[in-house]
Amino acid sequence: MDDYKKGATLENEFEAQLLESVLNERGIPHMMRSYYDTAFDGLFQAQKGWGHVSAPEAYLDEIEAIVRELREKDPTGKETA
């Protein structure tokens, strides 16, 4: 895991679950990290986003492209723009 680098910051749990599903489907190694902290009842998520995805550097550009694609679609999978 030492070669994993911080990638995209995720906006919410729904986006994190969608991204994880796509990454698993494509066989892309990754690790999700939530910023939720029970001591502060999610305060950091409100400030920093839900969390981030880490992956080997070779996959970060592909992951960023996937995140952009997910954000351009509404929940039904239709283009929003």
Sequence and secondary structure as in RCSB ss.txt:
>XXXX:A:sequence
MDDYKKGATLENEFEAQLLESVLNERGIPHMMRSYYDTAFDGLFQAQKGWGHVSAPEAYLDEIEAIVRELREKDP
TGKETA
>XXXX:A:secstr
 TTEEEEEEESSHHHHHHHHHHHHHHT   EEEE   GGGTTHHHHHH SEEEEEEHHHHHHHHHHHHHHHHB T
TS B  
